[in-house]
Amino acid sequence: MLGYLLARAGIDVVVLEKWGDFLRDFRGDTIHPSTMEVLSELGLLQKFLAMPHDETRQMKIHIGSREFVMVDFNGLKTLCPYIAFIPQSDFLNFIANEGKKYPGFHLMMNTEALTISEEGGGGDWFKSKKWREPI
Ligand SMILES: Cc1cc2nc3c(=O)[nH]c(=O)nc-3n(C[C@H](O)[C@H](O)[C@H](O)COP(=O)(O)OP(=O)(O)OC[C@H]3O[C@@H](n4cnc5c(N)ncnc54)[C@H](O)[C@@H]3O)c2cc1C
């Protein structure tokens, strides 16, 4: 998301991802109302909602024969008063693909950051698994 925002602002940005895909450690599949507000401000909400997802407006529990509403998003004064469920890799691919529409956005998969360079140049500060050697 930061890479997307920087590229959108006209800043050249390189996003490094050490794995070949975003289907990694589970980071949750829920997109919250506040996140969708941000997506709306960025002009991405309609495209996001066009992807397959589930929407949860209330959370209930059943105790015996009785039903209790534990959480109710319907009262939220927001564009999307619900939680959207979508696989995290779908969401990250979506953001990455939107980022690629900007010329300054560069996503390097299979590329592991090795250290931080304060000089901003020189040295083998990342390596690409694809090419198997520092570049
Ligand atoms: C269990 C869990 C559930 C969550 N559920 C939700 C949720 O439902 N909704 C929600 O909005 N938020 C949720 N969060 C919070 C959300 O996932 C984080 O705020 C978000 O993932 C942070 O993004 P990030 O890019 O900073 O870090 P990460 O998502 O951790 O991304 C870091 C990336 O860097 C890569 N990487 C690591 N080391 C290197 C290296 N040396 N070189 C190159 N790449 C590297 C990793 O492979 C990873 O893809 C959850 C978090 C956790 C832990």
The ligand as an SDF file (V2000), in Angstrom:
LIG
                    3D

 53 58  0  0  0  0  0  0  0  0999 V2000
   -2.6730  -13.1190   12.2810 C   0  0  0  0  0  0  0  0  0  0  0  0
   -2.9670  -11.7250   11.7460 C   0  0  0  0  0  0  0  0  0  0  0  0
   -4.2290  -11.4150   11.2970 C   0  0  0  0  0  0  0  0  0  0  0  0
   -4.5010  -10.1270   10.7780 C   0  0  0  0  0  0  0  0  0  0  0  0
   -5.7360   -9.8570   10.3070 N   0  0  0  0  0  0  0  0  0  0  0  0
   -5.9980   -8.6810    9.6930 C   0  0  0  0  0  0  0  0  0  0  0  0
   -7.2320   -8.4560    9.0540 C   0  0  0  0  0  0  0  0  0  0  0  0
   -8.1140   -9.3190    9.0120 O   0  0  0  0  0  0  0  0  0  0  0  0
   -7.4440   -7.2370    8.4630 N   0  0  0  0  0  0  0  0  0  0  0  0
   -6.4810   -6.2670    8.4670 C   0  0  0  0  0  0  0  0  0  0  0  0
   -6.7160   -5.1810    7.9180 O   0  0  0  0  0  0  0  0  0  0  0  0
   -5.2850   -6.4640    9.0710 N   0  0  0  0  0  0  0  0  0  0  0  0
   -5.0240   -7.6530    9.6680 C   0  0  0  0  0  0  0  0  0  0  0  0
   -3.8030   -7.8680   10.2520 N   0  0  0  0  0  0  0  0  0  0  0  0
   -2.8300   -6.7890   10.2330 C   0  0  0  0  0  0  0  0  0  0  0  0
   -2.1900   -6.6870    8.8410 C   0  0  0  0  0  0  0  0  0  0  0  0
   -1.9660   -7.9830    8.3350 O   0  0  0  0  0  0  0  0  0  0  0  0
   -0.8790   -5.9170    8.9330 C   0  0  0  0  0  0  0  0  0  0  0  0
   -1.1720   -4.6240    9.3950 O   0  0  0  0  0  0  0  0  0  0  0  0
   -0.2170   -5.8460    7.5700 C   0  0  0  0  0  0  0  0  0  0  0  0
    0.0050   -7.1390    7.0390 O   0  0  0  0  0  0  0  0  0  0  0  0
    1.1080   -5.1180    7.6740 C   0  0  0  0  0  0  0  0  0  0  0  0
    1.6240   -5.0110    6.3630 O   0  0  0  0  0  0  0  0  0  0  0  0
    3.1530   -4.8910    6.0870 P   0  0  0  0  0  0  0  0  0  0  0  0
    3.3010   -4.7590    4.6110 O   0  0  0  0  0  0  0  0  0  0  0  0
    3.7270   -3.8370    6.9740 O   0  0  0  0  0  0  0  0  0  0  0  0
    3.8070   -6.2610    6.5930 O   0  0  0  0  0  0  0  0  0  0  0  0
    3.5540   -7.7790    6.0720 P   0  0  0  0  0  0  0  0  0  0  0  0
    2.1240   -7.9750    5.6590 O   0  0  0  0  0  0  0  0  0  0  0  0
    4.1040   -8.6040    7.1660 O   0  0  0  0  0  0  0  0  0  0  0  0
    4.4240   -7.8660    4.7780 O   0  0  0  0  0  0  0  0  0  0  0  0
    5.8230   -7.9540    4.8300 C   0  0  0  0  0  0  0  0  0  0  0  0
    6.2640   -8.6620    3.5640 C   0  0  0  0  0  0  0  0  0  0  0  0
    7.6730   -8.5730    3.4550 O   0  0  0  0  0  0  0  0  0  0  0  0
    8.1850   -9.8220    3.0440 C   0  0  0  0  0  0  0  0  0  0  0  0
    9.5480   -9.8960    3.5600 N   0  0  0  0  0  0  0  0  0  0  0  0
    9.9530  -10.2090    4.8110 C   0  0  0  0  0  0  0  0  0  0  0  0
   11.2940  -10.1130    4.9120 N   0  0  0  0  0  0  0  0  0  0  0  0
   11.7470   -9.7150    3.6900 C   0  0  0  0  0  0  0  0  0  0  0  0
   13.0490   -9.4430    3.1570 C   0  0  0  0  0  0  0  0  0  0  0  0
   14.1640   -9.5330    3.8910 N   0  0  0  0  0  0  0  0  0  0  0  0
   13.1430   -9.0650    1.8500 N   0  0  0  0  0  0  0  0  0  0  0  0
   12.0420   -8.9450    1.0900 C   0  0  0  0  0  0  0  0  0  0  0  0
   10.7840   -9.2010    1.5410 N   0  0  0  0  0  0  0  0  0  0  0  0
   10.6380   -9.5750    2.8410 C   0  0  0  0  0  0  0  0  0  0  0  0
    7.2400  -10.8580    3.6270 C   0  0  0  0  0  0  0  0  0  0  0  0
    7.2610  -12.0420    2.8400 O   0  0  0  0  0  0  0  0  0  0  0  0
    5.8820  -10.1310    3.5490 C   0  0  0  0  0  0  0  0  0  0  0  0
    5.1930  -10.4260    2.3400 O   0  0  0  0  0  0  0  0  0  0  0  0
   -3.4880   -9.1370   10.7720 C   0  0  0  0  0  0  0  0  0  0  0  0
   -2.1980   -9.4680   11.2290 C   0  0  0  0  0  0  0  0  0  0  0  0
   -1.9380  -10.7380   11.7040 C   0  0  0  0  0  0  0  0  0  0  0  0
   -0.5310  -11.0670   12.1760 C   0  0  0  0  0  0  0  0  0  0  0  0
  1  2  1  0
  2  3  1  0
  2 52  2  0
  3  4  2  0
  4  5  1  0
  4 50  1  0
  5  6  2  0
  6  7  1  0
  6 13  1  0
  7  8  2  0
  7  9  1  0
  9 10  1  0
 10 11  2  0
 10 12  1  0
 12 13  2  0
 13 14  1  0
 14 15  1  0
 14 50  1  0
 15 16  1  0
 16 17  1  0
 16 18  1  0
 18 19  1  0
 18 20  1  0
 20 21  1  0
 20 22  1  0
 22 23  1  0
 23 24  1  0
 24 25  2  0
 24 26  1  0
 24 27  1  0
 27 28  1  0
 28 29  2  0
 28 30  1  0
 28 31  1  0
 31 32  1  0
 32 33  1  0
 33 34  1  0
 33 48  1  0
 34 35  1  0
 35 36  1  0
 35 46  1  0
 36 37  1  0
 36 45  1  0
 37 38  2  0
 38 39  1  0
 39 40  1  0
 39 45  2  0
 40 41  1  0
 40 42  2  0
 42 43  1  0
 43 44  2  0
 44 45  1  0
 46 47  1  0
 46 48  1  0
 48 49  1  0
 50 51  2  0
 51 52  1  0
 52 53  1  0
M  END
$$$$
